[in-house]
Amino acid sequence: MVWVLFLLLAWGIAAVACTRLCLAAVRAAAAERQESVARDLTLYEVAFLAGGPARVADLTLVSMARQRRLLLAHTGWATVVDPSGRDEMEQSVIGAIGPEGQSRIAPVRTAAATADAVRRLADRLVRAGLALPEAGTTVASAVRQVRSATLAVTGLGAAALLTPGPTDVPRTLVAMWFALPLVLSLSCLALARIEARPYSRWASPAGQRLLSALTRQADDAEADRRYLISVAVRGIRAVGEPELRAAFAHRDRTG
């Protein structure tokens, strides 16, 4: 009766994943009802809500490079031109580069993304009801878990049907038993797709609304701010300068 063990494992995987998705959806609904502080977002806040700590680090690097206070070479190296950071994010980047004033971009980006300045930024956004807390499972990650559970249930069902050995239960009935947790997982995915989109790892529903409003208003901003808003929202894909794109592309290949 090996198939029974496979069935119990399939049910366990499906039940845990679907429960996490339901709990994440409940937390997201509670966050949507939570009152948020109505205010304008800074570029760093936009970057965090759109892409998390790594996006904040990328925005800081791009902003400093455009102001000629940081040189990002196409070889993947960052060189400090102006050692005076204008805010704590820039100071984190300069500190990550080190006293020699030069470092590869990948470790700088990693260090800046995990700096205390970014954690304080995240805490402020969470308190304002605009960002999701790190603790707990988000809807986006829960959906990924249910998708993985669906594949696992399918694999376990196939293994149960293909495993040789004596059994008093017809193969068709075994397949029907495994169809139950599979239907559970697929139903949760369908409901999540209908009720819980769009998914976000960082922004709460209130934060997503502010991001959407800012994106619509970006065309009215001055050129430099419009450019940086685009980088904050879309990441390095929005970088237009060939040298900067080469620098970040080199980081992606080596990082």
Stockholm file with secondary structure:
# STOCKHOLM 1.0

chainA/1-255         MVWVLFLLLAWGIAAVACTRLCLAAVRAAAAERQESVARDLTLYEVAFLAGGPARVADLTLVSMARQRRLLLAHTGWATVVDPSGRDEMEQSVIGAIGPEGQSRIAPVRTAAATADAVRRLADRLVRAGLALPEAGTTVASAVRQVRSATLAVTGLGAAALLTPGPTDVPRTLVAMWFALPLVLSLSCLALARIEARPYSRWASPAGQRLLSALTRQADDAEADRRYLISVAVRGIRAVGEPELRAAFAHRDRTG
#=GR chainA/1-255 SS CHHHHHHHHHHHHHHHHHHHHHHHHHHHHHHHHSCCCCCCCCHHHHHHHHHHHHHHHHHHHHHHHHTTSEEECTTSEEEESCCCCSSHHHHHHHHHHCTTSEEEHHHHHHHHHTSHHHHHHHHHHHHTTSBCCSSSCCHHHHHHHHHHHHHHHHHHHHHHHHCCSCCSSCHHHHHHHHHHHHHHHHHHHHHHHHHSCSCCSSBCHHHHHHHHHHHHHGGGSCHHHHHHHHHHHHGGGGCCCHHHHHHHHHHHHHC
#=GC SS_cons         CHHHHHHHHHHHHHHHHHHHHHHHHHHHHHHHHSCCCCCCCCHHHHHHHHHHHHHHHHHHHHHHHHTTSEEECTTSEEEESCCCCSSHHHHHHHHHHCTTSEEEHHHHHHHHHTSHHHHHHHHHHHHTTSBCCSSSCCHHHHHHHHHHHHHHHHHHHHHHHHCCSCCSSCHHHHHHHHHHHHHHHHHHHHHHHHHSCSCCSSBCHHHHHHHHHHHHHGGGSCHHHHHHHHHHHHGGGGCCCHHHHHHHHHHHHHC
//
